[in-house]
Amino acid sequence: MLKALKIPIPDKWPGTDNIAKFEYWLESIICFLNLQGVTGDKKDRVQLKLLGQMLSDQVAEWFYHKVESPDLTEKDWWFEK
């Protein structure tokens, strides 16, 4: 029996304009969250925080301004089923 399974964190998404690569990256994020037990409606905030840490460059900046900034008018972001 495994005592501890180290699940690698997926690479950060740089915002590359390639839908196939994005879909592969997104699937790796979803798998990572599932394996970590970070799923379900009650975990939306944690999922968003983790997602923000998995972005880089302009995408990370966009995410901060549109999703995490304290100055937002829209404050209820979530993962849909």
Backbone torsions as a table, in degrees:
resi	resn	phi	psi	omega
1	MET	NA	140.6	179.5
2	LEU	-77.3	130.2	177.5
3	LYS	-83.6	-40.5	179.1
4	ALA	-149.4	126.3	179.4
5	LEU	-106.9	118.6	178.2
6	LYS	-88.4	114.1	179.8
7	ILE	-99.1	121.2	-178.4
8	PRO	-67.2	141.4	176.1
9	ILE	-73.8	131.6	178.6
10	PRO	-60.9	155.2	177.0
11	ASP	-60.2	153.3	176.9
12	LYS	-72.3	144.8	178.5
13	TRP	-88.1	121.7	-178.8
14	PRO	-88.4	-4.2	-179.6
15	GLY	94.1	18.7	179.7
16	THR	-55.6	137.7	-178.8
17	ASP	-85.0	72.5	-179.3
18	ASN	-149.3	105.3	-173.5
19	ILE	-62.8	-37.3	-179.6
20	ALA	-64.6	-44.0	178.1
21	LYS	-66.4	-37.6	178.7
22	PHE	-64.0	-45.4	-180.0
23	GLU	-62.5	-39.3	176.6
24	TYR	-63.6	-45.6	178.8
25	TRP	-61.3	-45.9	-179.1
26	LEU	-61.6	-41.3	177.2
27	GLU	-62.4	-37.5	178.3
28	SER	-67.4	-34.2	177.2
29	ILE	-67.1	-46.5	-179.9
30	ILE	-61.5	-43.8	177.4
31	CYS	-61.4	-45.1	178.5
32	PHE	-58.1	-47.8	-179.5
33	LEU	-63.2	-41.1	177.7
34	ASN	-62.1	-46.9	-178.8
35	LEU	-65.9	-27.6	178.1
36	GLN	-84.3	-7.2	-178.9
37	GLY	78.1	20.9	-179.3
38	VAL	-101.3	73.2	-179.0
39	THR	-137.6	165.2	178.0
40	GLY	96.9	160.3	-176.2
41	ASP	-58.3	-34.1	-177.3
42	LYS	-74.0	-8.5	-177.7
43	LYS	-106.1	9.5	-176.6
44	ASP	-56.0	-44.6	-179.2
45	ARG	-61.5	-44.1	179.4
46	VAL	-65.0	-42.3	178.7
47	GLN	-59.4	-44.3	-179.7
48	LEU	-66.0	-40.5	177.7
49	LYS	-62.2	-44.9	178.0
50	LEU	-64.0	-42.0	178.8
51	LEU	-59.9	-42.6	178.1
52	GLY	-59.3	-31.3	178.4
53	GLN	-78.4	-11.4	-177.4
54	MET	-103.2	17.9	178.2
55	LEU	-117.7	155.3	177.0
56	SER	-140.5	171.0	174.8
57	ASP	58.0	-139.3	-175.5
58	GLN	-65.3	-29.3	179.2
59	VAL	-65.8	-41.6	178.6
60	ALA	-64.0	-39.9	178.4
61	GLU	-65.1	-45.1	177.6
62	TRP	-59.2	-46.5	-178.1
63	PHE	-58.7	-43.2	179.3
64	TYR	-61.3	-48.8	-176.0
65	HIS	-69.8	-29.7	-176.8
66	LYS	-98.4	-22.4	-172.7
67	VAL	-122.0	-42.0	-171.4
68	GLU	-104.0	-18.5	-174.9
69	SER	-58.8	137.7	177.9
70	PRO	-67.7	-13.4	-178.5
71	ASP	-89.8	9.4	-176.3
72	LEU	-69.5	147.4	170.9
73	THR	-89.3	-33.3	176.3
74	GLU	-94.3	110.5	-175.0
75	LYS	-110.1	-4.4	-176.0
76	ASP	-107.5	81.1	175.3
77	TRP	-96.5	145.2	177.9
78	TRP	-154.5	166.6	173.7
79	PHE	-88.1	132.4	175.8
80	GLU	-88.8	157.5	179.6
81	LYS	-77.2	NA	NA
